[in-house]
Amino acid sequence: MTKITDLPRHERPREKLIERGPLGLKDKELLAILLRTADWNGWTLQKVKY
């Protein structure tokens, strides 16, 4: 399981948002920013399918 803090800075959702704007992010990355978290007791956003 990859946590946001494990990602290189340039691959983190907030940093991508600053660099690329909201259209440069995937839905799950925007959701991670809105929820202010990417991990709920072991469930990462990559595992959650919607």
Backbone as ProteinMPNN parsed JSONL, in Angstrom:
{"seq_chain_A": "MTKITDLPRHERPREKLIERGPLGLKDKELLAILLRTADWNGWTLQKVKY", "coords_chain_A": {"N_chain_A": [[0.847, -1.169, 0.0], [0.661, 2.114, -0.942], [1.344, 5.153, 0.512], [0.451, 8.614, 0.551], [2.528, 10.164, 1.564], [4.668, 8.568, 0.956], [5.097, 8.904, -1.699], [7.054, 10.534, -4.271], [7.599, 14.08, -4.089], [6.736, 15.472, -6.428], [4.78, 13.844, -7.432], [2.66, 13.842, -5.734], [-0.77, 14.492, -4.921], [-1.567, 17.185, -4.106], [0.633, 18.764, -4.843], [0.669, 18.244, -7.564], [-1.73, 19.468, -8.239], [-1.134, 22.153, -7.798], [0.888, 22.518, -9.718], [-0.272, 21.647, -12.201], [-2.97, 22.24, -12.219], [-6.551, 21.652, -11.704], [-7.55, 20.123, -13.854], [-5.474, 18.535, -14.565], [-5.344, 16.393, -12.906], [-6.296, 13.125, -11.74], [-9.55, 11.76, -11.006], [-9.536, 10.384, -8.524], [-7.332, 11.527, -7.314], [-8.113, 14.184, -6.965], [-10.223, 13.708, -5.236], [-8.831, 12.713, -3.026], [-7.547, 15.035, -2.201], [-9.759, 16.635, -1.546], [-10.883, 15.158, 0.551], [-8.855, 15.22, 2.285], [-7.251, 13.133, 2.963], [-5.729, 9.97, 2.258], [-5.941, 7.457, 3.074], [-7.839, 5.143, 4.736], [-7.898, 3.352, 7.375], [-6.243, 1.346, 6.138], [-7.437, 1.223, 3.651], [-6.726, 2.443, 0.656], [-7.068, 5.134, -1.7], [-6.524, 4.149, -4.197], [-7.434, 1.548, -4.026], [-10.115, 1.821, -3.691], [-12.908, 1.639, -5.648], [-14.982, 3.387, -7.8]], "CA_chain_A": [[0.0, 0.0, 0.0], [1.427, 3.347, -1.052], [0.754, 6.326, 1.156], [0.794, 9.878, -0.097], [3.845, 10.599, 2.04], [5.679, 7.72, 0.341], [5.278, 9.331, -3.085], [7.917, 11.706, -4.472], [6.817, 15.318, -3.988], [6.127, 15.872, -7.706], [3.682, 12.929, -7.741], [1.605, 13.99, -4.727], [-1.926, 15.208, -5.485], [-1.58, 18.642, -3.863], [1.679, 19.37, -5.647], [0.191, 18.173, -8.947], [-2.775, 20.479, -8.379], [-0.462, 23.446, -7.906], [1.625, 22.566, -10.983], [-1.056, 21.353, -13.403], [-4.359, 22.663, -12.106], [-7.471, 20.542, -11.442], [-7.748, 19.267, -15.023], [-4.311, 17.672, -14.696], [-5.402, 15.34, -11.907], [-7.313, 12.08, -11.859], [-10.643, 11.933, -10.041], [-9.163, 9.89, -7.197], [-6.397, 12.48, -6.729], [-8.927, 15.302, -6.489], [-10.963, 13.225, -4.071], [-7.877, 12.651, -1.91], [-7.351, 16.409, -1.725], [-10.993, 17.086, -0.9], [-11.084, 14.433, 1.811], [-7.661, 15.489, 3.09], [-6.648, 11.877, 3.379], [-5.675, 8.962, 1.198], [-5.881, 6.151, 3.709], [-8.82, 4.912, 5.796], [-7.661, 2.043, 7.99], [-5.718, 0.404, 5.171], [-8.085, 1.364, 2.341], [-6.21, 3.596, -0.073], [-7.959, 5.542, -2.789], [-6.286, 3.29, -5.342], [-8.215, 0.337, -3.839], [-11.546, 2.148, -3.722], [-13.378, 1.815, -7.027], [-16.288, 4.023, -7.862]], "C_chain_A": [[0.898, 1.24, 0.0], [0.665, 4.483, -0.383], [1.207, 7.575, 0.413], [2.19, 10.324, 0.302], [4.974, 9.751, 1.474], [5.991, 8.129, -1.099], [6.302, 10.459, -3.168], [7.056, 12.965, -4.506], [6.099, 15.673, -5.286], [4.97, 14.963, -8.125], [2.53, 13.02, -6.743], [0.466, 14.842, -5.275], [-1.904, 16.719, -5.282], [-0.54, 19.358, -4.721], [1.305, 19.345, -7.133], [-0.857, 19.247, -9.202], [-2.151, 21.859, -8.564], [0.219, 23.585, -9.262], [0.721, 22.532, -12.21], [-2.475, 21.889, -13.39], [-5.271, 21.452, -11.98], [-7.688, 19.618, -12.642], [-6.586, 18.3, -15.242], [-4.293, 16.521, -13.713], [-6.487, 14.329, -12.235], [-8.376, 12.338, -10.801], [-10.229, 11.511, -8.644], [-8.15, 10.817, -6.519], [-7.14, 13.71, -6.213], [-9.71, 14.924, -5.243], [-10.053, 13.159, -2.843], [-7.634, 14.037, -1.331], [-8.587, 16.89, -0.979], [-11.208, 16.422, 0.451], [-9.927, 14.631, 2.785], [-7.016, 14.231, 3.635], [-6.608, 10.938, 2.191], [-5.661, 7.567, 1.795], [-6.915, 6.09, 4.838], [-8.629, 3.504, 6.306], [-7.231, 0.996, 6.967], [-6.352, 0.475, 3.797], [-7.542, 2.615, 1.675], [-7.174, 3.938, -1.18], [-7.728, 4.704, -4.033], [-7.107, 2.009, -5.239], [-9.71, 0.584, -3.978], [-11.952, 2.385, -5.174], [-14.776, 2.4, -6.983], [-16.721, 4.174, -9.284]], "O_chain_A": [[1.782, 1.382, 0.845], [-0.503, 4.732, -0.679], [2.232, 7.57, -0.269], [2.952, 10.811, -0.534], [6.13, 10.173, 1.508], [7.022, 7.745, -1.65], [6.412, 11.26, -2.239], [5.896, 12.908, -4.916], [4.958, 16.132, -5.246], [4.254, 15.278, -9.076], [1.523, 12.332, -6.904], [0.703, 15.802, -6.008], [-2.2, 17.462, -6.218], [-0.806, 20.433, -5.26], [1.582, 20.293, -7.868], [-0.868, 19.866, -10.266], [-2.601, 22.641, -9.401], [0.143, 24.641, -9.89], [0.922, 23.297, -13.153], [-3.115, 21.982, -14.437], [-4.806, 20.322, -12.135], [-7.982, 18.437, -12.456], [-6.703, 17.352, -16.019], [-3.334, 15.75, -13.68], [-7.464, 14.638, -12.917], [-8.135, 13.045, -9.823], [-10.535, 12.204, -7.675], [-8.106, 10.89, -5.291], [-6.824, 14.218, -5.137], [-9.843, 15.719, -4.312], [-10.472, 13.516, -1.742], [-7.527, 14.197, -0.115], [-8.478, 17.482, 0.095], [-11.668, 17.067, 1.394], [-10.012, 14.259, 3.955], [-6.317, 14.265, 4.648], [-7.365, 11.097, 1.234], [-5.394, 6.595, 1.089], [-6.87, 6.885, 5.777], [-9.151, 2.557, 5.72], [-7.781, -0.105, 6.928], [-5.856, -0.152, 2.861], [-7.866, 3.729, 2.087], [-8.009, 3.117, -1.558], [-8.637, 4.556, -4.85], [-7.451, 1.428, -6.268], [-10.473, -0.314, -4.333], [-11.387, 3.248, -5.845], [-15.634, 1.955, -6.221], [-17.805, 4.693, -9.548]]}, "name": "protein", "num_of_chains": 1, "seq": "MTKITDLPRHERPREKLIERGPLGLKDKELLAILLRTADWNGWTLQKVKY"}
